[in-house]
């Protein structure tokens, strides 16, 4: 069946879902408040870590299990893209300074106790030297998690953009959705669009309102759905909040780290994610704040000094970019998918967007199949990890 489907939000999940739907033969309109580069999205302000065990102490078991399942699914998704994407599964290394050995030991004991089926290798200085030679003089002990990996998040967003532009998707950029209204035979999606007024040199714009009538709408706006929660009555949006994430992108040609590094710290977990051509992303997990203002001096000093404590080469790194963005989360920090008549909502991926996105995509595809084919929602093999709520 070929249906008219509107996907609202062009972050990671919105792009993946729009491409999946158009490949199934549906007529797809992708609507987003941002431009196609997606620099306002949480997916852009990320490191692309695929580290289920690294998240285990602060996440429920289903997140960890979805993370491992998604690691197996990512290559299948990337193989369908024509443009270059960066993916590796060469493991991650967790380290700590001597004064923070307590947190390090607690993490190791927790993983051994709760996830004994997964590999965990304790490394001494010589073994760190063999794995990451430039870190051996700083750390006497480390934990190697060989099953983990990373993805080039910005390269993926660009590759998805190019693939969607080649497809039959209608992409409405800089078009914030202001209302979603369900009717018996359609779902009406209202968005604003700015158009220039007067002659070419006039910078004034006229905001016009447009309505799309769709067979089905899929809301993937993430934290952007907070400002419009009153438009829809589906329960999952009621306690949606934004959680601040901060990253630095550094150009550090004097540093040669080949896999993600996590530094144990009493207040936060710092991560260093190597990208390509001498670039690194440095960040911490989350800050409970909905403030999207520029990064503070305190946060900057903490992140950069922690990075320097891992590798002295970061002292001469160029700060290429620093970004703050909000990640969507519910009170239980669990992702949720709901179906209400002709509206599917997906939200709350928190800091686990790239970690669990392939499983979320599978569940969204199953929800669409349920809508058009009346399949049982519990038939999905991923139901045990991410249930679909129907209202």
DRENRO-875948 format. One record per residue (C-alpha): residue number from 1; residue in one letter; chain; x, y, z. Coordinates in steps of 0.2 Angstrom, whole numbers. Layout:
r num = NUM	residu = a	chaine = A	east = X	north = Y	up = Z
...
END
This chain:
r num = 1	residu = x	chaine = A	east = 0	north = 0	up = 0
r num = 2	residu = x	chaine = A	east = 6	north = 17	up = -5
r num = 3	residu = x	chaine = A	east = 1	north = 30	up = 9
r num = 4	residu = x	chaine = A	east = 4	north = 49	up = 11
r num = 5	residu = x	chaine = A	east = 15	north = 50	up = 27
r num = 6	residu = x	chaine = A	east = 22	north = 66	up = 35
r num = 7	residu = x	chaine = A	east = 37	north = 64	up = 46
r num = 8	residu = x	chaine = A	east = 39	north = 78	up = 58
r num = 9	residu = x	chaine = A	east = 57	north = 82	up = 63
r num = 10	residu = x	chaine = A	east = 73	north = 79	up = 53
r num = 11	residu = x	chaine = A	east = 85	north = 73	up = 67
r num = 12	residu = x	chaine = A	east = 93	north = 56	up = 67
r num = 13	residu = x	chaine = A	east = 77	north = 46	up = 69
r num = 14	residu = x	chaine = A	east = 67	north = 57	up = 57
r num = 15	residu = x	chaine = A	east = 79	north = 55	up = 43
r num = 16	residu = x	chaine = A	east = 81	north = 36	up = 46
r num = 17	residu = x	chaine = A	east = 62	north = 34	up = 46
r num = 18	residu = x	chaine = A	east = 59	north = 45	up = 31
r num = 19	residu = x	chaine = A	east = 71	north = 35	up = 21
r num = 20	residu = x	chaine = A	east = 64	north = 19	up = 26
r num = 21	residu = x	chaine = A	east = 46	north = 24	up = 22
r num = 22	residu = x	chaine = A	east = 51	north = 31	up = 4
r num = 23	residu = x	chaine = A	east = 60	north = 14	up = 1
r num = 24	residu = x	chaine = A	east = 44	north = 5	up = 5
r num = 25	residu = x	chaine = A	east = 35	north = 15	up = -8
r num = 26	residu = x	chaine = A	east = 26	north = 28	up = 2
r num = 27	residu = x	chaine = A	east = 24	north = 46	up = -2
r num = 28	residu = x	chaine = A	east = 34	north = 55	up = 11
r num = 29	residu = x	chaine = A	east = 35	north = 73	up = 17
r num = 30	residu = x	chaine = A	east = 48	north = 78	up = 29
r num = 31	residu = x	chaine = A	east = 45	north = 94	up = 39
r num = 32	residu = x	chaine = A	east = 58	north = 102	up = 51
r num = 33	residu = x	chaine = A	east = 61	north = 119	up = 59
r num = 34	residu = x	chaine = A	east = 79	north = 117	up = 55
r num = 35	residu = x	chaine = A	east = 88	north = 118	up = 38
r num = 36	residu = x	chaine = A	east = 94	north = 102	up = 30
r num = 37	residu = x	chaine = A	east = 111	north = 103	up = 38
r num = 38	residu = x	chaine = A	east = 102	north = 100	up = 55
r num = 39	residu = x	chaine = A	east = 114	north = 110	up = 66
r num = 40	residu = x	chaine = A	east = 100	north = 113	up = 78
r num = 41	residu = x	chaine = A	east = 97	north = 95	up = 82
r num = 42	residu = x	chaine = A	east = 103	north = 84	up = 96
r num = 43	residu = x	chaine = A	east = 110	north = 72	up = 83
r num = 44	residu = x	chaine = A	east = 122	north = 85	up = 77
r num = 45	residu = x	chaine = A	east = 129	north = 89	up = 95
r num = 46	residu = x	chaine = A	east = 134	north = 71	up = 99
r num = 47	residu = x	chaine = A	east = 149	north = 60	up = 99
r num = 48	residu = x	chaine = A	east = 141	north = 45	up = 90
r num = 49	residu = x	chaine = A	east = 146	north = 33	up = 104
r num = 50	residu = x	chaine = A	east = 140	north = 15	up = 103
r num = 51	residu = x	chaine = A	east = 145	north = 10	up = 120
r num = 52	residu = x	chaine = A	east = 131	north = -1	up = 129
r num = 53	residu = x	chaine = A	east = 142	north = -6	up = 144
r num = 54	residu = x	chaine = A	east = 149	north = 11	up = 146
r num = 55	residu = x	chaine = A	east = 131	north = 17	up = 149
r num = 56	residu = x	chaine = A	east = 126	north = 1	up = 160
r num = 57	residu = x	chaine = A	east = 128	north = 8	up = 177
r num = 58	residu = x	chaine = A	east = 117	north = 23	up = 174
r num = 59	residu = x	chaine = A	east = 104	north = 14	up = 162
r num = 60	residu = x	chaine = A	east = 91	north = 1	up = 163
r num = 61	residu = x	chaine = A	east = 95	north = -17	up = 156
r num = 62	residu = x	chaine = A	east = 84	north = -14	up = 141
r num = 63	residu = x	chaine = A	east = 95	north = 1	up = 135
r num = 64	residu = x	chaine = A	east = 111	north = -10	up = 136
r num = 65	residu = x	chaine = A	east = 103	north = -24	up = 127
r num = 66	residu = x	chaine = A	east = 96	north = -13	up = 113
r num = 67	residu = x	chaine = A	east = 113	north = -5	up = 112
r num = 68	residu = x	chaine = A	east = 121	north = -22	up = 108
r num = 69	residu = x	chaine = A	east = 107	north = -26	up = 96
r num = 70	residu = x	chaine = A	east = 109	north = -9	up = 87
r num = 71	residu = x	chaine = A	east = 128	north = -12	up = 85
r num = 72	residu = x	chaine = A	east = 123	north = -27	up = 74
r num = 73	residu = x	chaine = A	east = 110	north = -18	up = 65
r num = 74	residu = x	chaine = A	east = 120	north = -2	up = 60
r num = 75	residu = x	chaine = A	east = 131	north = -10	up = 46
r num = 76	residu = x	chaine = A	east = 115	north = -15	up = 37
r num = 77	residu = x	chaine = A	east = 108	north = 3	up = 38
r num = 78	residu = x	chaine = A	east = 124	north = 10	up = 32
r num = 79	residu = x	chaine = A	east = 126	north = -2	up = 18
r num = 80	residu = x	chaine = A	east = 111	north = 6	up = 10
r num = 81	residu = x	chaine = A	east = 118	north = 23	up = 9
r num = 82	residu = x	chaine = A	east = 128	north = 29	up = -6
r num = 83	residu = x	chaine = A	east = 139	north = 42	up = 3
r num = 84	residu = x	chaine = A	east = 153	north = 39	up = 15
r num = 85	residu = x	chaine = A	east = 150	north = 35	up = 33
r num = 86	residu = x	chaine = A	east = 162	north = 32	up = 47
r num = 87	residu = x	chaine = A	east = 158	north = 16	up = 58
r num = 88	residu = x	chaine = A	east = 170	north = 6	up = 69
r num = 89	residu = x	chaine = A	east = 169	north = -8	up = 82
r num = 90	residu = x	chaine = A	east = 186	north = -8	up = 89
r num = 91	residu = x	chaine = A	east = 181	north = -7	up = 107
r num = 92	residu = x	chaine = A	east = 182	north = 7	up = 120
r num = 93	residu = x	chaine = A	east = 195	north = 10	up = 134
r num = 94	residu = x	chaine = A	east = 189	north = 16	up = 151
r num = 95	residu = x	chaine = A	east = 203	north = 24	up = 162
r num = 96	residu = x	chaine = A	east = 204	north = 33	up = 179
r num = 97	residu = x	chaine = A	east = 216	north = 43	up = 188
r num = 98	residu = x	chaine = A	east = 223	north = 35	up = 205
r num = 99	residu = x	chaine = A	east = 212	north = 47	up = 216
r num = 100	residu = x	chaine = A	east = 196	north = 40	up = 207
r num = 101	residu = x	chaine = A	east = 200	north = 22	up = 208
r num = 102	residu = x	chaine = A	east = 185	north = 19	up = 219
r num = 103	residu = x	chaine = A	east = 173	north = 23	up = 204
r num = 104	residu = x	chaine = A	east = 183	north = 13	up = 192
r num = 105	residu = x	chaine = A	east = 182	north = -3	up = 204
r num = 106	residu = x	chaine = A	east = 164	north = -1	up = 206
r num = 107	residu = x	chaine = A	east = 161	north = 0	up = 188
r num = 108	residu = x	chaine = A	east = 171	north = -15	up = 185
r num = 109	residu = x	chaine = A	east = 162	north = -25	up = 198
r num = 110	residu = x	chaine = A	east = 145	north = -20	up = 192
r num = 111	residu = x	chaine = A	east = 149	north = -25	up = 174
r num = 112	residu = x	chaine = A	east = 156	north = -42	up = 180
r num = 113	residu = x	chaine = A	east = 141	north = -45	up = 191
r num = 114	residu = x	chaine = A	east = 127	north = -39	up = 179
r num = 115	residu = x	chaine = A	east = 134	north = -43	up = 162
r num = 116	residu = x	chaine = A	east = 145	north = -58	up = 163
r num = 117	residu = x	chaine = A	east = 141	north = -63	up = 146
r num = 118	residu = x	chaine = A	east = 150	north = -48	up = 138
r num = 119	residu = x	chaine = A	east = 169	north = -46	up = 137
r num = 120	residu = x	chaine = A	east = 178	north = -36	up = 149
r num = 121	residu = x	chaine = A	east = 197	north = -35	up = 149
r num = 122	residu = x	chaine = A	east = 208	north = -28	up = 163
r num = 123	residu = x	chaine = A	east = 223	north = -20	up = 156
r num = 124	residu = x	chaine = A	east = 240	north = -15	up = 165
r num = 125	residu = x	chaine = A	east = 252	north = -2	up = 159
r num = 126	residu = x	chaine = A	east = 260	north = -13	up = 146
r num = 127	residu = x	chaine = A	east = 244	north = -19	up = 139
r num = 128	residu = x	chaine = A	east = 237	north = -1	up = 137
r num = 129	residu = x	chaine = A	east = 254	north = 3	up = 128
r num = 130	residu = x	chaine = A	east = 250	north = -10	up = 116
r num = 131	residu = x	chaine = A	east = 232	north = -4	up = 113
r num = 132	residu = x	chaine = A	east = 233	north = 15	up = 114
r num = 133	residu = x	chaine = A	east = 252	north = 19	up = 115
r num = 134	residu = x	chaine = A	east = 250	north = 37	up = 119
r num = 135	residu = x	chaine = A	east = 240	north = 34	up = 135
r num = 136	residu = x	chaine = A	east = 251	north = 22	up = 144
r num = 137	residu = x	chaine = A	east = 262	north = 34	up = 153
r num = 138	residu = x	chaine = A	east = 247	north = 42	up = 161
r num = 139	residu = x	chaine = A	east = 237	north = 27	up = 167
r num = 140	residu = x	chaine = A	east = 242	north = 11	up = 176
r num = 141	residu = x	chaine = A	east = 226	north = 2	up = 174
r num = 142	residu = x	chaine = A	east = 212	north = 2	up = 161
r num = 143	residu = x	chaine = A	east = 196	north = -8	up = 156
r num = 144	residu = x	chaine = A	east = 195	north = -13	up = 138
r num = 145	residu = x	chaine = A	east = 177	north = -16	up = 131
r num = 146	residu = x	chaine = A	east = 180	north = -25	up = 114
r num = 147	residu = x	chaine = A	east = 162	north = -26	up = 108
r num = 148	residu = x	chaine = A	east = 159	north = -7	up = 108
r num = 149	residu = x	chaine = A	east = 161	north = 5	up = 95
r num = 150	residu = x	chaine = A	east = 157	north = 22	up = 87
r num = 151	residu = x	chaine = A	east = 149	north = 30	up = 72
r num = 152	residu = x	chaine = A	east = 153	north = 47	up = 63
r num = 153	residu = x	chaine = A	east = 137	north = 56	up = 68
r num = 154	residu = x	chaine = A	east = 139	north = 71	up = 57
r num = 155	residu = x	chaine = A	east = 145	north = 61	up = 42
r num = 156	residu = x	chaine = A	east = 129	north = 50	up = 44
r num = 157	residu = x	chaine = A	east = 118	north = 65	up = 45
r num = 158	residu = x	chaine = A	east = 126	north = 71	up = 28
r num = 159	residu = x	chaine = A	east = 124	north = 54	up = 20
r num = 160	residu = x	chaine = A	east = 106	north = 53	up = 25
r num = 161	residu = x	chaine = A	east = 103	north = 71	up = 18
r num = 162	residu = x	chaine = A	east = 111	north = 66	up = 2
r num = 163	residu = x	chaine = A	east = 101	north = 50	up = 1
r num = 164	residu = x	chaine = A	east = 84	north = 59	up = 5
r num = 165	residu = x	chaine = A	east = 88	north = 72	up = -8
r num = 166	residu = x	chaine = A	east = 90	north = 58	up = -21
r num = 167	residu = x	chaine = A	east = 74	north = 50	up = -17
r num = 168	residu = x	chaine = A	east = 56	north = 56	up = -19
r num = 169	residu = x	chaine = A	east = 54	north = 63	up = -2
r num = 170	residu = x	chaine = A	east = 47	north = 81	up = -1
r num = 171	residu = x	chaine = A	east = 58	north = 90	up = 12
r num = 172	residu = x	chaine = A	east = 51	north = 106	up = 20
r num = 173	residu = x	chaine = A	east = 65	north = 115	up = 29
r num = 174	residu = x	chaine = A	east = 64	north = 130	up = 41
r num = 175	residu = x	chaine = A	east = 46	north = 125	up = 43
r num = 176	residu = x	chaine = A	east = 41	north = 123	up = 61
r num = 177	residu = x	chaine = A	east = 26	north = 113	up = 65
r num = 178	residu = x	chaine = A	east = 13	north = 122	up = 75
r num = 179	residu = x	chaine = A	east = -2	north = 111	up = 76
r num = 180	residu = x	chaine = A	east = -6	north = 92	up = 73
r num = 181	residu = x	chaine = A	east = -25	north = 89	up = 72
r num = 182	residu = x	chaine = A	east = -32	north = 72	up = 70
r num = 183	residu = x	chaine = A	east = -48	north = 69	up = 60
r num = 184	residu = x	chaine = A	east = -57	north = 53	up = 55
r num = 185	residu = x	chaine = A	east = -49	north = 50	up = 38
r num = 186	residu = x	chaine = A	east = -33	north = 60	up = 40
r num = 187	residu = x	chaine = A	east = -21	north = 69	up = 51
r num = 188	residu = x	chaine = A	east = -18	north = 88	up = 48
r num = 189	residu = x	chaine = A	east = -1	north = 95	up = 50
r num = 190	residu = x	chaine = A	east = 0	north = 114	up = 51
r num = 191	residu = x	chaine = A	east = 17	north = 122	up = 49
r num = 192	residu = x	chaine = A	east = 24	north = 140	up = 46
r num = 193	residu = x	chaine = A	east = 35	north = 145	up = 32
r num = 194	residu = x	chaine = A	east = 44	north = 162	up = 30
r num = 195	residu = x	chaine = A	east = 44	north = 170	up = 13
r num = 196	residu = x	chaine = A	east = 53	north = 186	up = 8
r num = 197	residu = x	chaine = A	east = 43	north = 202	up = 6
r num = 198	residu = x	chaine = A	east = 46	north = 215	up = -7
r num = 199	residu = x	chaine = A	east = 61	north = 217	up = -18
r num = 200	residu = x	chaine = A	east = 77	north = 206	up = -17
r num = 201	residu = x	chaine = A	east = 86	north = 218	up = -6
r num = 202	residu = x	chaine = A	east = 72	north = 218	up = 7
r num = 203	residu = x	chaine = A	east = 76	north = 207	up = 22
r num = 204	residu = x	chaine = A	east = 58	north = 207	up = 29
r num = 205	residu = x	chaine = A	east = 48	north = 191	up = 28
r num = 206	residu = x	chaine = A	east = 30	north = 186	up = 28
r num = 207	residu = x	chaine = A	east = 25	north = 170	up = 39
r num = 208	residu = x	chaine = A	east = 12	north = 160	up = 30
r num = 209	residu = x	chaine = A	east = 3	north = 145	up = 37
r num = 210	residu = x	chaine = A	east = 1	north = 129	up = 27
r num = 211	residu = x	chaine = A	east = -8	north = 113	up = 31
r num = 212	residu = x	chaine = A	east = -4	north = 95	up = 25
r num = 213	residu = x	chaine = A	east = -17	north = 81	up = 25
r num = 214	residu = x	chaine = A	east = -9	north = 64	up = 28
r num = 215	residu = x	chaine = A	east = -14	north = 47	up = 30
r num = 216	residu = x	chaine = A	east = -2	north = 45	up = 45
r num = 217	residu = x	chaine = A	east = 10	north = 57	up = 54
r num = 218	residu = x	chaine = A	east = 25	north = 52	up = 63
r num = 219	residu = x	chaine = A	east = 32	north = 65	up = 76
r num = 220	residu = x	chaine = A	east = 51	north = 63	up = 79
r num = 221	residu = x	chaine = A	east = 54	north = 81	up = 85
r num = 222	residu = x	chaine = A	east = 63	north = 76	up = 101
r num = 223	residu = x	chaine = A	east = 65	north = 90	up = 114
r num = 224	residu = x	chaine = A	east = 57	north = 102	up = 101
r num = 225	residu = x	chaine = A	east = 40	north = 93	up = 105
r num = 226	residu = x	chaine = A	east = 40	north = 101	up = 122
r num = 227	residu = x	chaine = A	east = 34	north = 118	up = 116
r num = 228	residu = x	chaine = A	east = 20	north = 110	up = 107
r num = 229	residu = x	chaine = A	east = 15	north = 96	up = 119
r num = 230	residu = x	chaine = A	east = -3	north = 104	up = 121
r num = 231	residu = x	chaine = A	east = -6	north = 100	up = 102
r num = 232	residu = x	chaine = A	east = -8	north = 82	up = 105
r num = 233	residu = x	chaine = A	east = -16	north = 72	up = 119
r num = 234	residu = x	chaine = A	east = -6	north = 56	up = 118
r num = 235	residu = x	chaine = A	east = 1	north = 52	up = 136
r num = 236	residu = x	chaine = A	east = 20	north = 50	up = 132
r num = 237	residu = x	chaine = A	east = 23	north = 69	up = 130
r num = 238	residu = x	chaine = A	east = 17	north = 74	up = 147
r num = 239	residu = x	chaine = A	east = 33	north = 73	up = 156
r num = 240	residu = x	chaine = A	east = 45	north = 76	up = 142
r num = 241	residu = x	chaine = A	east = 60	north = 87	up = 147
r num = 242	residu = x	chaine = A	east = 76	north = 93	up = 139
r num = 243	residu = x	chaine = A	east = 93	north = 88	up = 146
r num = 244	residu = x	chaine = A	east = 108	north = 98	up = 142
r num = 245	residu = x	chaine = A	east = 122	north = 91	up = 133
r num = 246	residu = x	chaine = A	east = 139	north = 99	up = 129
r num = 247	residu = x	chaine = A	east = 153	north = 95	up = 118
r num = 248	residu = x	chaine = A	east = 169	north = 102	up = 111
r num = 249	residu = x	chaine = A	east = 176	north = 98	up = 94
r num = 250	residu = x	chaine = A	east = 195	north = 99	up = 94
r num = 251	residu = x	chaine = A	east = 208	north = 98	up = 81
r num = 252	residu = x	chaine = A	east = 222	north = 90	up = 89
r num = 253	residu = x	chaine = A	east = 236	north = 84	up = 77
r num = 254	residu = x	chaine = A	east = 248	north = 80	up = 91
r num = 255	residu = x	chaine = A	east = 235	north = 67	up = 98
r num = 256	residu = x	chaine = A	east = 234	north = 49	up = 91
r num = 257	residu = x	chaine = A	east = 220	north = 40	up = 99
r num = 258	residu = x	chaine = A	east = 211	north = 27	up = 89
r num = 259	residu = x	chaine = A	east = 195	north = 22	up = 99
r num = 260	residu = x	chaine = A	east = 183	north = 31	up = 111
r num = 261	residu = x	chaine = A	east = 190	north = 34	up = 129
r num = 262	residu = x	chaine = A	east = 180	north = 36	up = 144
r num = 263	residu = x	chaine = A	east = 187	north = 44	up = 160
r num = 264	residu = x	chaine = A	east = 179	north = 39	up = 176
r num = 265	residu = x	chaine = A	east = 176	north = 55	up = 187
r num = 266	residu = x	chaine = A	east = 166	north = 57	up = 203
r num = 267	residu = x	chaine = A	east = 154	north = 70	up = 195
r num = 268	residu = x	chaine = A	east = 153	north = 65	up = 177
r num = 269	residu = x	chaine = A	east = 160	north = 53	up = 164
r num = 270	residu = x	chaine = A	east = 170	north = 62	up = 151
r num = 271	residu = x	chaine = A	east = 172	north = 54	up = 134
r num = 272	residu = x	chaine = A	east = 184	north = 57	up = 120
r num = 273	residu = x	chaine = A	east = 179	north = 51	up = 103
r num = 274	residu = x	chaine = A	east = 191	north = 51	up = 89
r num = 275	residu = x	chaine = A	east = 184	north = 57	up = 72
r num = 276	residu = x	chaine = A	east = 194	north = 58	up = 56
r num = 277	residu = x	chaine = A	east = 209	north = 69	up = 51
r num = 278	residu = x	chaine = A	east = 214	north = 74	up = 68
r num = 279	residu = x	chaine = A	east = 198	north = 79	up = 75
r num = 280	residu = x	chaine = A	east = 191	north = 74	up = 92
r num = 281	residu = x	chaine = A	east = 174	north = 76	up = 101
r num = 282	residu = x	chaine = A	east = 176	north = 79	up = 120
r num = 283	residu = x	chaine = A	east = 160	north = 79	up = 131
r num = 284	residu = x	chaine = A	east = 151	north = 73	up = 146
r num = 285	residu = x	chaine = A	east = 135	north = 63	up = 148
r num = 286	residu = x	chaine = A	east = 122	north = 76	up = 154
r num = 287	residu = x	chaine = A	east = 117	north = 91	up = 164
r num = 288	residu = x	chaine = A	east = 100	north = 92	up = 172
r num = 289	residu = x	chaine = A	east = 95	north = 109	up = 164
r num = 290	residu = x	chaine = A	east = 84	north = 115	up = 150
r num = 291	residu = x	chaine = A	east = 95	north = 130	up = 147
r num = 292	residu = x	chaine = A	east = 102	north = 130	up = 129
r num = 293	residu = x	chaine = A	east = 113	north = 145	up = 132
r num = 294	residu = x	chaine = A	east = 132	north = 144	up = 126
r num = 295	residu = x	chaine = A	east = 143	north = 134	up = 137
r num = 296	residu = x	chaine = A	east = 149	north = 141	up = 154
r num = 297	residu = x	chaine = A	east = 167	north = 144	up = 159
r num = 298	residu = x	chaine = A	east = 166	north = 131	up = 172
r num = 299	residu = x	chaine = A	east = 160	north = 118	up = 160
r num = 300	residu = x	chaine = A	east = 173	north = 123	up = 148
r num = 301	residu = x	chaine = A	east = 187	north = 122	up = 160
r num = 302	residu = x	chaine = A	east = 181	north = 105	up = 167
r num = 303	residu = x	chaine = A	east = 180	north = 97	up = 150
r num = 304	residu = x	chaine = A	east = 196	north = 104	up = 143
r num = 305	residu = x	chaine = A	east = 206	north = 101	up = 159
r num = 306	residu = x	chaine = A	east = 200	north = 83	up = 160
r num = 307	residu = x	chaine = A	east = 204	north = 80	up = 141
r num = 308	residu = x	chaine = A	east = 222	north = 87	up = 145
r num = 309	residu = x	chaine = A	east = 223	north = 75	up = 160
r num = 310	residu = x	chaine = A	east = 221	north = 60	up = 148
r num = 311	residu = x	chaine = A	east = 233	north = 67	up = 134
r num = 312	residu = x	chaine = A	east = 245	north = 82	up = 135
r num = 313	residu = x	chaine = A	east = 243	north = 84	up = 117
r num = 314	residu = x	chaine = A	east = 226	north = 92	up = 119
r num = 315	residu = x	chaine = A	east = 235	north = 107	up = 127
r num = 316	residu = x	chaine = A	east = 239	north = 113	up = 109
r num = 317	residu = x	chaine = A	east = 223	north = 108	up = 101
r num = 318	residu = x	chaine = A	east = 213	north = 121	up = 92
r num = 319	residu = x	chaine = A	east = 195	north = 123	up = 98
r num = 320	residu = x	chaine = A	east = 185	north = 121	up = 82
r num = 321	residu = x	chaine = A	east = 168	north = 121	up = 89
r num = 322	residu = x	chaine = A	east = 159	north = 121	up = 106
r num = 323	residu = x	chaine = A	east = 140	north = 116	up = 106
r num = 324	residu = x	chaine = A	east = 126	north = 115	up = 119
r num = 325	residu = x	chaine = A	east = 110	north = 106	up = 114
r num = 326	residu = x	chaine = A	east = 95	north = 98	up = 123
r num = 327	residu = x	chaine = A	east = 92	north = 79	up = 123
r num = 328	residu = x	chaine = A	east = 74	north = 73	up = 125
r num = 329	residu = x	chaine = A	east = 70	north = 63	up = 140
r num = 330	residu = x	chaine = A	east = 56	north = 57	up = 150
r num = 331	residu = x	chaine = A	east = 56	north = 55	up = 169
r num = 332	residu = x	chaine = A	east = 62	north = 37	up = 168
r num = 333	residu = x	chaine = A	east = 75	north = 41	up = 154
r num = 334	residu = x	chaine = A	east = 67	north = 28	up = 143
r num = 335	residu = x	chaine = A	east = 62	north = 30	up = 125
r num = 336	residu = x	chaine = A	east = 44	north = 29	up = 121
r num = 337	residu = x	chaine = A	east = 34	north = 25	up = 105
r num = 338	residu = x	chaine = A	east = 15	north = 28	up = 105
r num = 339	residu = x	chaine = A	east = 1	north = 26	up = 92
r num = 340	residu = x	chaine = A	east = -15	north = 37	up = 94
r num = 341	residu = x	chaine = A	east = -27	north = 35	up = 79
r num = 342	residu = x	chaine = A	east = -16	north = 42	up = 64
r num = 343	residu = x	chaine = A	east = -2	north = 49	up = 74
r num = 344	residu = x	chaine = A	east = 14	north = 40	up = 79
r num = 345	residu = x	chaine = A	east = 25	north = 49	up = 92
r num = 346	residu = x	chaine = A	east = 43	north = 43	up = 96
r num = 347	residu = x	chaine = A	east = 53	north = 53	up = 109
r num = 348	residu = x	chaine = A	east = 64	north = 52	up = 124
r num = 349	residu = x	chaine = A	east = 80	north = 44	up = 117
r num = 350	residu = x	chaine = A	east = 89	north = 54	up = 130
r num = 351	residu = x	chaine = A	east = 108	north = 52	up = 128
r num = 352	residu = x	chaine = A	east = 106	north = 35	up = 119
r num = 353	residu = x	chaine = A	east = 101	north = 41	up = 102
r num = 354	residu = x	chaine = A	east = 114	north = 33	up = 91
r num = 355	residu = x	chaine = A	east = 116	north = 19	up = 103
r num = 356	residu = x	chaine = A	east = 98	north = 13	up = 101
r num = 357	residu = x	chaine = A	east = 92	north = 21	up = 85
r num = 358	residu = x	chaine = A	east = 92	north = 5	up = 74
r num = 359	residu = x	chaine = A	east = 80	north = -4	up = 86
r num = 360	residu = x	chaine = A	east = 69	north = 12	up = 88
r num = 361	residu = x	chaine = A	east = 68	north = 12	up = 69
r num = 362	residu = x	chaine = A	east = 63	north = -6	up = 68
r num = 363	residu = x	chaine = A	east = 49	north = -3	up = 81
r num = 364	residu = x	chaine = A	east = 43	north = 12	up = 71
r num = 365	residu = x	chaine = A	east = 43	north = 2	up = 55
r num = 366	residu = x	chaine = A	east = 33	north = -11	up = 64
r num = 367	residu = x	chaine = A	east = 21	north = 2	up = 71
r num = 368	residu = x	chaine = A	east = 18	north = 8	up = 53
r num = 369	residu = x	chaine = A	east = 15	north = -10	up = 47
r num = 370	residu = x	chaine = A	east = 2	north = -12	up = 62
r num = 371	residu = x	chaine = A	east = -7	north = 3	up = 57
r num = 372	residu = x	chaine = A	east = -9	north = -2	up = 39
r num = 373	residu = x	chaine = A	east = -10	north = -21	up = 41
r num = 374	residu = x	chaine = A	east = -18	north = -23	up = 58
r num = 375	residu = x	chaine = A	east = -3	north = -33	up = 64
r num = 376	residu = x	chaine = A	east = -2	north = -36	up = 83
r num = 377	residu = x	chaine = A	east = 10	north = -24	up = 91
r num = 378	residu = x	chaine = A	east = 17	north = -38	up = 103
r num = 379	residu = x	chaine = A	east = 23	north = -48	up = 88
r num = 380	residu = x	chaine = A	east = 38	north = -38	up = 86
r num = 381	residu = x	chaine = A	east = 54	north = -46	up = 92
r num = 382	residu = x	chaine = A	east = 59	north = -29	up = 100
r num = 383	residu = x	chaine = A	east = 43	north = -28	up = 110
r num = 384	residu = x	chaine = A	east = 52	north = -34	up = 126
r num = 385	residu = x	chaine = A	east = 64	north = -19	up = 125
r num = 386	residu = x	chaine = A	east = 53	north = -5	up = 118
r num = 387	residu = x	chaine = A	east = 35	north = -8	up = 120
r num = 388	residu = x	chaine = A	east = 23	north = 2	up = 108
r num = 389	residu = x	chaine = A	east = 9	north = 10	up = 117
r num = 390	residu = x	chaine = A	east = -8	north = 12	up = 108
r num = 391	residu = x	chaine = A	east = -21	north = 24	up = 114
END
